[in-house]
Amino acid sequence: MKLTQAPNPVIGQHWVNVLEAAGIGCELHNRYLNGALGEIPADQCAPELWLVDERDETLARRILAAAQSGPAPGTPPWRCHACGEMLEPQFTACWRCGTARKVD
């Protein structure tokens, strides 16, 4: 089931990564059609995010909305539980050691 169009392949792949990290199966279609722009209408060349299971649609839309808005204003920094590095709230993994942020 088609969920949405991405503005470009990089953001589309990021959205795939975000959803797959949440356990939602998805695929990025049309990732290589930019080269056909002009031969194929622009609205048909945009990268498309497709869900493997349409029952995941509501959750997938919520996750993408949260990913696009970033952390809430005033969210405090967090400390990596592996190496102790302090990180800004928008980071989901430690830049120093690569350990994923623990979800509270």
Backbone as XML, in Angstrom:
<?xml version="1.0"?>
<chain id="A" units="angstrom">
  <residue number="1" name="MET">
    <atom name="N" x="0.830" y="-1.167" z="0.000"/>
    <atom name="CA" x="0.000" y="0.000" z="0.000"/>
    <atom name="C" x="0.886" y="1.245" z="0.000"/>
  </residue>
  <residue number="2" name="LYS">
    <atom name="N" x="0.608" y="2.176" z="-0.890"/>
    <atom name="CA" x="1.377" y="3.419" z="-0.949"/>
    <atom name="C" x="1.023" y="4.294" z="0.249"/>
  </residue>
  <residue number="3" name="LEU">
    <atom name="N" x="2.046" y="4.695" z="1.003"/>
    <atom name="CA" x="1.853" y="5.542" z="2.177"/>
    <atom name="C" x="1.998" y="7.019" z="1.824"/>
  </residue>
  <residue number="4" name="THR">
    <atom name="N" x="3.085" y="7.366" z="1.136"/>
    <atom name="CA" x="3.349" y="8.767" z="0.834"/>
    <atom name="C" x="4.439" y="8.892" z="-0.219"/>
  </residue>
  <residue number="5" name="GLN">
    <atom name="N" x="4.610" y="10.099" z="-0.742"/>
    <atom name="CA" x="5.738" y="10.418" z="-1.629"/>
    <atom name="C" x="6.771" y="11.175" z="-0.816"/>
  </residue>
  <residue number="6" name="ALA">
    <atom name="N" x="8.021" y="10.930" z="-1.114"/>
    <atom name="CA" x="9.118" y="11.641" z="-0.454"/>
    <atom name="C" x="9.603" y="12.754" z="-1.384"/>
  </residue>
  <residue number="7" name="PRO">
    <atom name="N" x="10.129" y="13.828" z="-0.832"/>
    <atom name="CA" x="10.622" y="14.917" z="-1.681"/>
    <atom name="C" x="11.874" y="14.544" z="-2.481"/>
  </residue>
  <residue number="8" name="ASN">
    <atom name="N" x="12.630" y="13.566" z="-1.969"/>
    <atom name="CA" x="13.823" y="13.113" z="-2.679"/>
    <atom name="C" x="14.209" y="11.733" z="-2.143"/>
  </residue>
  <residue number="9" name="PRO">
    <atom name="N" x="15.095" y="11.008" z="-2.845"/>
    <atom name="CA" x="15.454" y="9.654" z="-2.409"/>
    <atom name="C" x="16.138" y="9.585" z="-1.046"/>
  </residue>
  <residue number="10" name="VAL">
    <atom name="N" x="16.890" y="10.589" z="-0.676"/>
    <atom name="CA" x="17.591" y="10.572" z="0.611"/>
    <atom name="C" x="16.590" y="10.610" z="1.766"/>
  </residue>
  <residue number="11" name="ILE">
    <atom name="N" x="15.630" y="11.510" z="1.689"/>
    <atom name="CA" x="14.615" y="11.586" z="2.734"/>
    <atom name="C" x="13.744" y="10.336" z="2.705"/>
  </residue>
  <residue number="12" name="GLY">
    <atom name="N" x="13.427" y="9.854" z="1.516"/>
    <atom name="CA" x="12.655" y="8.618" z="1.414"/>
    <atom name="C" x="13.343" y="7.463" z="2.106"/>
  </residue>
  <residue number="13" name="GLN">
    <atom name="N" x="14.643" y="7.320" z="1.907"/>
    <atom name="CA" x="15.378" y="6.236" z="2.560"/>
    <atom name="C" x="15.436" y="6.441" z="4.061"/>
  </residue>
  <residue number="14" name="HIS">
    <atom name="N" x="15.552" y="7.688" z="4.492"/>
    <atom name="CA" x="15.529" y="7.977" z="5.928"/>
    <atom name="C" x="14.200" y="7.527" z="6.532"/>
  </residue>
  <residue number="15" name="TRP">
    <atom name="N" x="13.092" y="7.826" z="5.852"/>
    <atom name="CA" x="11.783" y="7.418" z="6.349"/>
    <atom name="C" x="11.676" y="5.894" z="6.417"/>
  </residue>
  <residue number="16" name="VAL">
    <atom name="N" x="12.234" y="5.203" z="5.412"/>
    <atom name="CA" x="12.258" y="3.736" z="5.440"/>
    <atom name="C" x="13.005" y="3.262" z="6.680"/>
  </residue>
  <residue number="17" name="ASN">
    <atom name="N" x="14.160" y="3.848" z="6.946"/>
    <atom name="CA" x="14.964" y="3.462" z="8.108"/>
    <atom name="C" x="14.206" y="3.696" z="9.418"/>
  </residue>
  <residue number="18" name="VAL">
    <atom name="N" x="13.526" y="4.834" z="9.524"/>
    <atom name="CA" x="12.767" y="5.163" z="10.735"/>
    <atom name="C" x="11.659" y="4.134" z="10.948"/>
  </residue>
  <residue number="19" name="LEU">
    <atom name="N" x="10.915" y="3.821" z="9.891"/>
    <atom name="CA" x="9.816" y="2.865" z="10.029"/>
    <atom name="C" x="10.319" y="1.451" z="10.301"/>
  </residue>
  <residue number="20" name="GLU">
    <atom name="N" x="11.380" y="1.048" z="9.630"/>
    <atom name="CA" x="11.911" y="-0.294" z="9.871"/>
    <atom name="C" x="12.458" y="-0.432" z="11.283"/>
  </residue>
  <residue number="21" name="ALA">
    <atom name="N" x="13.041" y="0.642" z="11.826"/>
    <atom name="CA" x="13.522" y="0.603" z="13.214"/>
    <atom name="C" x="12.365" y="0.418" z="14.188"/>
  </residue>
  <residue number="22" name="ALA">
    <atom name="N" x="11.157" y="0.843" z="13.774"/>
    <atom name="CA" x="9.973" y="0.674" z="14.607"/>
    <atom name="C" x="9.262" y="-0.650" z="14.323"/>
  </residue>
  <residue number="23" name="GLY">
    <atom name="N" x="9.850" y="-1.467" z="13.455"/>
    <atom name="CA" x="9.274" y="-2.774" z="13.160"/>
    <atom name="C" x="8.207" y="-2.767" z="12.080"/>
  </residue>
  <residue number="24" name="ILE">
    <atom name="N" x="8.146" y="-1.707" z="11.296"/>
    <atom name="CA" x="7.151" y="-1.596" z="10.233"/>
    <atom name="C" x="7.834" y="-1.872" z="8.894"/>
  </residue>
  <residue number="25" name="GLY">
    <atom name="N" x="7.386" y="-2.915" z="8.212"/>
    <atom name="CA" x="7.957" y="-3.277" z="6.921"/>
    <atom name="C" x="7.528" y="-2.296" z="5.850"/>
  </residue>
  <residue number="26" name="CYS">
    <atom name="N" x="8.486" y="-1.800" z="5.072"/>
    <atom name="CA" x="8.170" y="-0.855" z="4.006"/>
    <atom name="C" x="9.233" y="-0.926" z="2.923"/>
  </residue>
  <residue number="27" name="GLU">
    <atom name="N" x="8.912" y="-0.317" z="1.779"/>
    <atom name="CA" x="9.815" y="-0.303" z="0.635"/>
    <atom name="C" x="9.812" y="1.091" z="0.027"/>
  </residue>
  <residue number="28" name="LEU">
    <atom name="N" x="10.922" y="1.472" z="-0.562"/>
    <atom name="CA" x="11.020" y="2.741" z="-1.276"/>
    <atom name="C" x="10.988" y="2.448" z="-2.768"/>
  </residue>
  <residue number="29" name="HIS">
    <atom name="N" x="9.950" y="2.904" z="-3.436"/>
    <atom name="CA" x="9.806" y="2.714" z="-4.882"/>
    <atom name="C" x="10.214" y="3.997" z="-5.605"/>
  </residue>
  <residue number="30" name="ASN">
    <atom name="N" x="10.554" y="3.868" z="-6.865"/>
    <atom name="CA" x="10.905" y="4.993" z="-7.751"/>
    <atom name="C" x="12.172" y="5.729" z="-7.317"/>
  </residue>
  <residue number="31" name="ARG">
    <atom name="N" x="13.034" y="5.073" z="-6.598"/>
    <atom name="CA" x="14.221" y="5.776" z="-6.106"/>
    <atom name="C" x="15.181" y="6.181" z="-7.219"/>
  </residue>
  <residue number="32" name="TYR">
    <atom name="N" x="15.100" y="5.537" z="-8.380"/>
    <atom name="CA" x="16.036" y="5.843" z="-9.460"/>
    <atom name="C" x="15.382" y="6.530" z="-10.651"/>
  </residue>
  <residue number="33" name="LEU">
    <atom name="N" x="14.169" y="7.027" z="-10.488"/>
    <atom name="CA" x="13.468" y="7.627" z="-11.621"/>
    <atom name="C" x="13.797" y="9.098" z="-11.866"/>
  </residue>
  <residue number="34" name="ASN">
    <atom name="N" x="14.616" y="9.717" z="-11.024"/>
    <atom name="CA" x="14.968" y="11.121" z="-11.252"/>
    <atom name="C" x="15.590" y="11.333" z="-12.622"/>
  </residue>
  <residue number="35" name="GLY">
    <atom name="N" x="16.315" y="10.347" z="-13.097"/>
    <atom name="CA" x="16.937" y="10.455" z="-14.414"/>
    <atom name="C" x="15.943" y="10.443" z="-15.545"/>
  </residue>
  <residue number="36" name="ALA">
    <atom name="N" x="14.738" y="9.978" z="-15.297"/>
    <atom name="CA" x="13.702" y="9.932" z="-16.332"/>
    <atom name="C" x="12.828" y="11.177" z="-16.323"/>
  </residue>
  <residue number="37" name="LEU">
    <atom name="N" x="13.106" y="12.100" z="-15.412"/>
    <atom name="CA" x="12.316" y="13.323" z="-15.327"/>
    <atom name="C" x="12.342" y="14.049" z="-16.665"/>
  </residue>
  <residue number="38" name="GLY">
    <atom name="N" x="11.203" y="14.375" z="-17.165"/>
    <atom name="CA" x="11.086" y="14.974" z="-18.495"/>
    <atom name="C" x="10.492" y="13.983" z="-19.476"/>
  </residue>
  <residue number="39" name="GLU">
    <atom name="N" x="10.966" y="12.752" z="-19.410"/>
    <atom name="CA" x="10.394" y="11.674" z="-20.213"/>
    <atom name="C" x="9.129" y="11.150" z="-19.550"/>
  </residue>
  <residue number="40" name="ILE">
    <atom name="N" x="9.147" y="11.166" z="-18.228"/>
    <atom name="CA" x="8.011" y="10.728" z="-17.408"/>
    <atom name="C" x="7.560" y="11.945" z="-16.605"/>
  </residue>
  <residue number="41" name="PRO">
    <atom name="N" x="6.258" y="12.153" z="-16.418"/>
    <atom name="CA" x="5.788" y="13.304" z="-15.635"/>
    <atom name="C" x="6.406" y="13.338" z="-14.235"/>
  </residue>
  <residue number="42" name="ALA">
    <atom name="N" x="6.682" y="14.549" z="-13.751"/>
    <atom name="CA" x="7.367" y="14.740" z="-12.464"/>
    <atom name="C" x="6.645" y="14.051" z="-11.310"/>
  </residue>
  <residue number="43" name="ASP">
    <atom name="N" x="5.316" y="14.091" z="-11.293"/>
    <atom name="CA" x="4.593" y="13.485" z="-10.180"/>
    <atom name="C" x="4.702" y="11.965" z="-10.176"/>
  </residue>
  <residue number="44" name="GLN">
    <atom name="N" x="5.132" y="11.369" z="-11.274"/>
    <atom name="CA" x="5.309" y="9.924" z="-11.336"/>
    <atom name="C" x="6.754" y="9.504" z="-11.068"/>
  </residue>
  <residue number="45" name="CYS">
    <atom name="N" x="7.653" y="10.483" z="-10.930"/>
    <atom name="CA" x="9.068" y="10.192" z="-10.681"/>
    <atom name="C" x="9.450" y="10.292" z="-9.211"/>
  </residue>
  <residue number="46" name="ALA">
    <atom name="N" x="8.584" y="10.833" z="-8.388"/>
    <atom name="CA" x="8.923" y="11.037" z="-6.976"/>
    <atom name="C" x="9.069" y="9.694" z="-6.261"/>
  </residue>
  <residue number="47" name="PRO">
    <atom name="N" x="10.025" y="9.593" z="-5.352"/>
    <atom name="CA" x="10.151" y="8.370" z="-4.548"/>
    <atom name="C" x="8.883" y="8.147" z="-3.731"/>
  </residue>
  <residue number="48" name="GLU">
    <atom name="N" x="8.439" y="6.907" z="-3.660"/>
    <atom name="CA" x="7.220" y="6.567" z="-2.940"/>
    <atom name="C" x="7.520" y="5.561" z="-1.834"/>
  </residue>
  <residue number="49" name="LEU">
    <atom name="N" x="6.928" y="5.785" z="-0.696"/>
    <atom name="CA" x="7.077" y="4.878" z="0.442"/>
    <atom name="C" x="5.851" y="3.971" z="0.485"/>
  </residue>
  <residue number="50" name="TRP">
    <atom name="N" x="6.095" y="2.668" z="0.383"/>
    <atom name="CA" x="5.023" y="1.673" z="0.375"/>
    <atom name="C" x="5.136" y="0.791" z="1.602"/>
  </residue>
  <residue number="51" name="LEU">
    <atom name="N" x="4.005" y="0.514" z="2.239"/>
    <atom name="CA" x="3.956" y="-0.379" z="3.392"/>
    <atom name="C" x="3.762" y="-1.810" z="2.928"/>
  </residue>
  <residue number="52" name="VAL">
    <atom name="N" x="4.410" y="-2.739" z="3.608"/>
    <atom name="CA" x="4.229" y="-4.154" z="3.331"/>
    <atom name="C" x="2.845" y="-4.595" z="3.812"/>
  </residue>
  <residue number="53" name="ASP">
    <atom name="N" x="2.429" y="-4.083" z="4.976"/>
    <atom name="CA" x="1.144" y="-4.456" z="5.572"/>
    <atom name="C" x="0.328" y="-3.187" z="5.786"/>
  </residue>
  <residue number="54" name="GLU">
    <atom name="N" x="-0.789" y="-3.064" z="5.095"/>
    <atom name="CA" x="-1.607" y="-1.852" z="5.189"/>
    <atom name="C" x="-2.165" y="-1.619" z="6.592"/>
  </residue>
  <residue number="55" name="ARG">
    <atom name="N" x="-2.174" y="-2.623" z="7.441"/>
    <atom name="CA" x="-2.640" y="-2.447" z="8.823"/>
    <atom name="C" x="-1.700" y="-1.556" z="9.629"/>
  </residue>
  <residue number="56" name="ASP">
    <atom name="N" x="-0.494" y="-1.319" z="9.128"/>
    <atom name="CA" x="0.477" y="-0.464" z="9.817"/>
    <atom name="C" x="0.321" y="1.012" z="9.468"/>
  </residue>
  <residue number="57" name="GLU">
    <atom name="N" x="-0.665" y="1.357" z="8.641"/>
    <atom name="CA" x="-0.765" y="2.726" z="8.128"/>
    <atom name="C" x="-0.870" y="3.780" z="9.225"/>
  </residue>
  <residue number="58" name="THR">
    <atom name="N" x="-1.770" y="3.619" z="10.165"/>
    <atom name="CA" x="-1.976" y="4.635" z="11.204"/>
    <atom name="C" x="-0.713" y="4.840" z="12.028"/>
  </residue>
  <residue number="59" name="LEU">
    <atom name="N" x="-0.099" y="3.753" z="12.459"/>
    <atom name="CA" x="1.128" y="3.857" z="13.246"/>
    <atom name="C" x="2.251" y="4.462" z="12.411"/>
  </residue>
  <residue number="60" name="ALA">
    <atom name="N" x="2.379" y="4.056" z="11.165"/>
    <atom name="CA" x="3.431" y="4.590" z="10.292"/>
    <atom name="C" x="3.286" y="6.097" z="10.108"/>
  </residue>
  <residue number="61" name="ARG">
    <atom name="N" x="2.084" y="6.564" z="9.920"/>
    <atom name="CA" x="1.857" y="8.012" z="9.756"/>
    <atom name="C" x="2.224" y="8.778" z="11.038"/>
  </residue>
  <residue number="62" name="ARG">
    <atom name="N" x="1.893" y="8.211" z="12.190"/>
    <atom name="CA" x="2.256" y="8.859" z="13.462"/>
    <atom name="C" x="3.774" y="8.914" z="13.631"/>
  </residue>
  <residue number="63" name="ILE">
    <atom name="N" x="4.449" y="7.825" z="13.307"/>
    <atom name="CA" x="5.908" y="7.765" z="13.458"/>
    <atom name="C" x="6.584" y="8.762" z="12.523"/>
  </residue>
  <residue number="64" name="LEU">
    <atom name="N" x="6.124" y="8.840" z="11.276"/>
    <atom name="CA" x="6.722" y="9.798" z="10.331"/>
    <atom name="C" x="6.464" y="11.235" z="10.765"/>
  </residue>
  <residue number="65" name="ALA">
    <atom name="N" x="5.274" y="11.516" z="11.278"/>
    <atom name="CA" x="4.980" y="12.874" z="11.752"/>
    <atom name="C" x="5.911" y="13.252" z="12.896"/>
  </residue>
  <residue number="66" name="ALA">
    <atom name="N" x="6.134" y="12.321" z="13.820"/>
    <atom name="CA" x="7.043" y="12.586" z="14.942"/>
    <atom name="C" x="8.477" y="12.766" z="14.449"/>
  </residue>
  <residue number="67" name="ALA">
    <atom name="N" x="8.892" y="11.958" z="13.479"/>
    <atom name="CA" x="10.259" y="12.053" z="12.945"/>
    <atom name="C" x="10.474" y="13.379" z="12.228"/>
  </residue>
  <residue number="68" name="GLN">
    <atom name="N" x="9.459" y="13.881" z="11.574"/>
    <atom name="CA" x="9.587" y="15.137" z="10.829"/>
    <atom name="C" x="9.581" y="16.353" z="11.744"/>
  </residue>
  <residue number="69" name="SER">
    <atom name="N" x="8.940" y="16.244" z="12.903"/>
    <atom name="CA" x="8.853" y="17.403" z="13.791"/>
    <atom name="C" x="10.040" y="17.499" z="14.737"/>
  </residue>
  <residue number="70" name="GLY">
    <atom name="N" x="10.762" y="16.399" z="14.950"/>
    <atom name="CA" x="11.918" y="16.422" z="15.837"/>
    <atom name="C" x="11.500" y="16.451" z="17.293"/>
  </residue>
  <residue number="71" name="PRO">
    <atom name="N" x="12.464" y="16.620" z="18.198"/>
    <atom name="CA" x="12.135" y="16.611" z="19.627"/>
    <atom name="C" x="11.320" y="17.855" z="20.010"/>
  </residue>
  <residue number="72" name="ALA">
    <atom name="N" x="10.507" y="17.712" z="21.040"/>
    <atom name="CA" x="9.699" y="18.831" z="21.529"/>
    <atom name="C" x="10.611" y="19.925" z="22.071"/>
  </residue>
  <residue number="73" name="PRO">
    <atom name="N" x="10.200" y="21.182" z="21.929"/>
    <atom name="CA" x="11.000" y="22.269" z="22.490"/>
    <atom name="C" x="11.224" y="22.047" z="23.992"/>
  </residue>
  <residue number="74" name="GLY">
    <atom name="N" x="12.432" y="22.291" z="24.430"/>
    <atom name="CA" x="12.772" y="22.137" z="25.838"/>
    <atom name="C" x="13.173" y="20.728" z="26.237"/>
  </residue>
  <residue number="75" name="THR">
    <atom name="N" x="13.220" y="19.802" z="25.262"/>
    <atom name="CA" x="13.661" y="18.442" z="25.579"/>
    <atom name="C" x="15.115" y="18.492" z="26.019"/>
  </residue>
  <residue number="76" name="PRO">
    <atom name="N" x="15.435" y="17.900" z="27.148"/>
    <atom name="CA" x="16.804" y="17.989" z="27.652"/>
    <atom name="C" x="17.768" y="17.072" z="26.894"/>
  </residue>
  <residue number="77" name="PRO">
    <atom name="N" x="19.057" y="17.367" z="26.985"/>
    <atom name="CA" x="20.063" y="16.465" z="26.416"/>
    <atom name="C" x="20.003" y="15.117" z="27.141"/>
  </residue>
  <residue number="78" name="TRP">
    <atom name="N" x="20.628" y="14.121" z="26.556"/>
    <atom name="CA" x="20.655" y="12.796" z="27.179"/>
    <atom name="C" x="22.084" y="12.295" z="27.254"/>
  </residue>
  <residue number="79" name="ARG">
    <atom name="N" x="22.327" y="11.401" z="28.201"/>
    <atom name="CA" x="23.662" y="10.837" z="28.411"/>
    <atom name="C" x="23.687" y="9.414" z="27.877"/>
  </residue>
  <residue number="80" name="CYS">
    <atom name="N" x="24.700" y="9.099" z="27.070"/>
    <atom name="CA" x="24.879" y="7.751" z="26.532"/>
    <atom name="C" x="25.151" y="6.794" z="27.688"/>
  </residue>
  <residue number="81" name="HIS">
    <atom name="N" x="24.382" y="5.710" z="27.738"/>
    <atom name="CA" x="24.559" y="4.749" z="28.826"/>
    <atom name="C" x="25.807" y="3.887" z="28.655"/>
  </residue>
  <residue number="82" name="ALA">
    <atom name="N" x="26.420" y="3.916" z="27.460"/>
    <atom name="CA" x="27.622" y="3.101" z="27.234"/>
    <atom name="C" x="28.912" y="3.868" z="27.527"/>
  </residue>
  <residue number="83" name="CYS">
    <atom name="N" x="28.993" y="5.126" z="27.029"/>
    <atom name="CA" x="30.267" y="5.847" z="27.184"/>
    <atom name="C" x="30.152" y="7.121" z="28.021"/>
  </residue>
  <residue number="84" name="GLY">
    <atom name="N" x="28.921" y="7.527" z="28.362"/>
    <atom name="CA" x="28.744" y="8.704" z="29.205"/>
    <atom name="C" x="28.712" y="10.031" z="28.472"/>
  </residue>
  <residue number="85" name="GLU">
    <atom name="N" x="28.821" y="10.033" z="27.159"/>
    <atom name="CA" x="28.806" y="11.280" z="26.376"/>
    <atom name="C" x="27.440" y="11.961" z="26.487"/>
  </residue>
  <residue number="86" name="MET">
    <atom name="N" x="27.435" y="13.300" z="26.630"/>
    <atom name="CA" x="26.189" y="14.073" z="26.625"/>
    <atom name="C" x="25.851" y="14.418" z="25.181"/>
  </residue>
  <residue number="87" name="LEU">
    <atom name="N" x="24.590" y="14.201" z="24.809"/>
    <atom name="CA" x="24.146" y="14.417" z="23.431"/>
    <atom name="C" x="22.897" y="15.276" z="23.398"/>
  </residue>
  <residue number="88" name="GLU">
    <atom name="N" x="22.746" y="16.035" z="22.319"/>
    <atom name="CA" x="21.558" y="16.856" z="22.131"/>
    <atom name="C" x="20.357" y="15.948" z="21.867"/>
  </residue>
  <residue number="89" name="PRO">
    <atom name="N" x="19.146" y="16.417" z="22.187"/>
    <atom name="CA" x="17.970" y="15.547" z="22.150"/>
    <atom name="C" x="17.596" y="15.009" z="20.772"/>
  </residue>
  <residue number="90" name="GLN">
    <atom name="N" x="18.007" y="15.655" z="19.690"/>
    <atom name="CA" x="17.624" y="15.177" z="18.363"/>
    <atom name="C" x="18.389" y="13.928" z="17.921"/>
  </residue>
  <residue number="91" name="PHE">
    <atom name="N" x="19.468" y="13.596" z="18.614"/>
    <atom name="CA" x="20.257" y="12.432" z="18.234"/>
    <atom name="C" x="19.665" y="11.158" z="18.832"/>
  </residue>
  <residue number="92" name="THR">
    <atom name="N" x="19.588" y="10.114" z="18.013"/>
    <atom name="CA" x="19.037" y="8.842" z="18.476"/>
    <atom name="C" x="20.129" y="7.816" z="18.741"/>
  </residue>
  <residue number="93" name="ALA">
    <atom name="N" x="21.356" y="8.176" z="18.414"/>
    <atom name="CA" x="22.505" y="7.317" z="18.687"/>
    <atom name="C" x="23.682" y="8.198" z="19.085"/>
  </residue>
  <residue number="94" name="CYS">
    <atom name="N" x="24.561" y="7.648" z="19.885"/>
    <atom name="CA" x="25.743" y="8.387" z="20.344"/>
    <atom name="C" x="26.720" y="8.581" z="19.194"/>
  </residue>
  <residue number="95" name="TRP">
    <atom name="N" x="27.151" y="9.815" z="18.982"/>
    <atom name="CA" x="28.101" y="10.093" z="17.904"/>
    <atom name="C" x="29.481" y="9.526" z="18.238"/>
  </residue>
  <residue number="96" name="ARG">
    <atom name="N" x="29.755" y="9.346" z="19.511"/>
    <atom name="CA" x="31.073" y="8.898" z="19.940"/>
    <atom name="C" x="31.254" y="7.384" z="19.818"/>
  </residue>
  <residue number="97" name="CYS">
    <atom name="N" x="30.260" y="6.611" z="20.301"/>
    <atom name="CA" x="30.430" y="5.153" z="20.321"/>
    <atom name="C" x="29.388" y="4.409" z="19.482"/>
  </residue>
  <residue number="98" name="GLY">
    <atom name="N" x="28.354" y="5.111" z="18.996"/>
    <atom name="CA" x="27.362" y="4.479" z="18.143"/>
    <atom name="C" x="26.237" y="3.756" z="18.870"/>
  </residue>
  <residue number="99" name="THR">
    <atom name="N" x="26.229" y="3.802" z="20.190"/>
    <atom name="CA" x="25.189" y="3.114" z="20.954"/>
    <atom name="C" x="23.846" y="3.829" z="20.776"/>
  </residue>
  <residue number="100" name="ALA">
    <atom name="N" x="22.791" y="3.063" z="20.534"/>
    <atom name="CA" x="21.457" y="3.638" z="20.358"/>
    <atom name="C" x="20.948" y="4.178" z="21.677"/>
  </residue>
  <residue number="101" name="ARG">
    <atom name="N" x="20.182" y="5.275" z="21.581"/>
    <atom name="CA" x="19.572" y="5.870" z="22.759"/>
    <atom name="C" x="18.526" y="4.920" z="23.328"/>
  </residue>
  <residue number="102" name="LYS">
    <atom name="N" x="18.507" y="4.770" z="24.629"/>
    <atom name="CA" x="17.491" y="3.947" z="25.280"/>
    <atom name="C" x="16.174" y="4.698" z="25.278"/>
  </residue>
  <residue number="103" name="VAL">
    <atom name="N" x="15.100" y="4.000" z="24.950"/>
    <atom name="CA" x="13.770" y="4.606" z="24.978"/>
    <atom name="C" x="13.235" y="4.485" z="26.391"/>
  </residue>
  <residue number="104" name="ASP">
    <atom name="N" x="12.824" y="5.625" z="26.945"/>
    <atom name="CA" x="12.297" y="5.625" z="28.317"/>
    <atom name="C" x="10.919" y="5.042" z="28.377"/>
  </residue>
</chain>
